[in-house]
């Protein structure tokens, strides 16, 4: 239901976006501590993304930037961040809404998040009539339709997440 005020996939995505928002606010205020540095990937086609035409031509769908040694004027708001970076010796200002993010990683901390759109969820339904809880209510079960409104979280997992992957790779 797109108009459901308890759209949990949206709520989780918004909560996870607080991680890069908080990290960027920290470094805007304090600078990058130690070996920390960020890879930030975003959809260049997302509404509100502002990059130069030359960068858009080189990155028509997605772009990854690195915040490490040479970045200037980092400004972080509630909905977006802006930063000046050097591309081919030329400084360029980028403005990126947090909703455009597809990945955020700090390799020094071995930390990464992906913000892909969730795949279609399967619904695990509770039995009707006030009976017992669904089989294996702690996360297992076979994911078949049982009659309520419980979303099977396994539908949101990507295969590489189950194999220990899922961290964005640095650009080549």
C-alpha positions in Angstrom: 0.0 0.0 0.0 1.8 3.2 -1.1 -0.4 5.4 1.1 0.1 3.3 4.2 1.5 5.5 7.0 3.3 2.4 8.4 5.2 1.7 5.2 8.1 -0.1 7.0 10.4 -0.3 4.0 10.2 3.5 3.7 10.7 3.9 7.5 13.7 1.6 7.5 15.2 3.4 4.5 14.7 6.8 6.2 16.3 5.5 9.4 19.3 4.1 7.6 19.8 7.4 5.8 20.5 9.0 9.2 23.8 7.1 9.2 25.4 8.9 6.2 23.6 12.2 7.2 25.2 11.9 10.7 28.6 10.9 9.4 28.7 13.8 6.9 27.5 16.3 9.6 30.3 15.1 11.8 33.1 15.5 9.2 31.6 18.9 8.1 32.1 20.0 11.7 35.2 18.1 12.9 37.0 16.8 9.7 37.8 13.2 8.9 39.4 11.4 11.9 42.3 9.0 11.3 42.0 6.9 8.2 38.3 7.3 7.8 37.1 8.2 4.3 33.7 7.8 2.5 32.5 6.4 -0.8 29.2 7.9 -1.6 27.2 6.6 -4.5 24.1 8.3 -5.8 21.7 8.3 -8.8 22.5 11.2 -11.0 19.0 11.1 -12.4 17.3 11.7 -9.0 15.3 14.9 -8.8 17.3 17.6 -7.1 20.8 16.2 -7.9 22.9 19.1 -9.2 26.1 18.2 -11.1 27.8 19.8 -14.1 26.8 18.7 -17.6 30.2 17.2 -18.1 29.9 15.0 -15.0 26.3 14.1 -16.0 27.6 13.0 -19.5 30.3 10.8 -17.9 27.9 9.4 -15.2 24.4 9.3 -16.8 22.8 7.1 -14.1 25.0 6.7 -11.1 28.2 8.2 -9.7 30.5 7.4 -6.8 32.5 10.2 -5.1 35.2 9.8 -2.5 35.4 12.2 0.5 39.0 11.8 1.8 41.7 14.4 1.1 40.4 16.9 -1.3 36.9 18.1 -0.6 35.8 21.6 0.3 32.7 23.5 1.6 30.8 20.4 2.8 27.3 21.5 3.8 24.8 19.0 5.2 21.1 19.7 5.6 18.2 17.5 6.5 17.4 16.5 3.0 20.7 16.9 1.0 24.4 17.6 1.2 26.6 19.8 -1.0 30.3 19.5 -1.5 33.0 20.8 -3.8 35.3 18.2 -5.3 38.1 18.2 -7.9 37.5 16.4 -11.2 40.3 16.5 -13.7 41.9 19.4 -11.9 38.7 21.4 -11.9 36.7 22.1 -8.8 33.0 21.4 -9.2 30.1 21.8 -6.7 27.7 18.9 -6.3 24.3 18.9 -4.5 22.9 15.5 -3.6 19.6 14.8 -1.9 19.9 11.9 0.6 17.0 10.2 -1.3 19.4 9.8 -4.3 21.9 7.7 -2.3 22.5 4.1 -3.5 25.5 3.3 -1.2 27.6 4.7 1.5 30.8 3.1 2.8 33.7 3.9 5.1 36.4 1.3 4.2 38.5 2.3 7.3 35.7 1.1 9.5 34.8 -1.8 7.2 31.3 -0.4 7.1 28.9 -0.1 4.2 25.2 0.4 3.4 23.2 0.0 0.2 20.1 1.9 -0.4 18.7 -0.1 -3.3 15.0 -0.2 -3.9 13.5 -3.3 -2.2 12.5 -6.1 -4.3 8.9 -7.2 -4.3 8.0 -8.5 -0.9 6.3 -11.7 -0.2 3.6 -11.5 2.5 3.7 -14.0 5.3 0.2 -14.0 6.8 -0.9 -14.9 10.2 -3.6 -17.5 10.7 -7.1 -16.1 11.0 -9.3 -16.7 13.9 -6.9 -15.9 16.7 -5.0 -19.1 16.4 -1.3 -19.6 17.1 1.5 -17.6 15.6 2.9 -18.5 12.2 5.3 -21.4 12.1 8.9 -20.3 13.1 7.8 -16.8 14.1 11.4 -15.8 14.8 12.3 -15.4 11.1 12.2 -18.8 9.5 9.3 -20.5 7.9 8.7 -21.2 4.3 7.3 -17.7 3.4 4.0 -19.1 2.1 0.8 -17.1 2.4 -0.8 -17.7 5.9 -3.5 -14.9 6.1 -2.4 -11.6 7.9 -0.1 -8.7 7.2 3.4 -9.7 8.2 6.1 -9.0 5.5 8.8 -11.7 5.1 12.0 -9.7 5.7 13.9 -12.3 3.6 12.3 -10.8 0.5 14.3 -7.6 1.1 17.6 -9.4 1.3 19.9 -9.6 -1.7 21.7 -12.9 -2.4 25.1 -11.4 -1.8 23.9 -10.1 1.6 23.4 -13.7 2.7 26.9 -14.6 1.5 28.6 -11.8 3.5 28.8 -9.3 0.6 26.9 -6.2 -0.1 29.5 -3.6 0.7 30.1 -1.2 -2.2 33.4 -1.6 -4.0 35.7 1.4 -4.5 35.7 2.9 -8.0 38.4 1.6 -10.3 
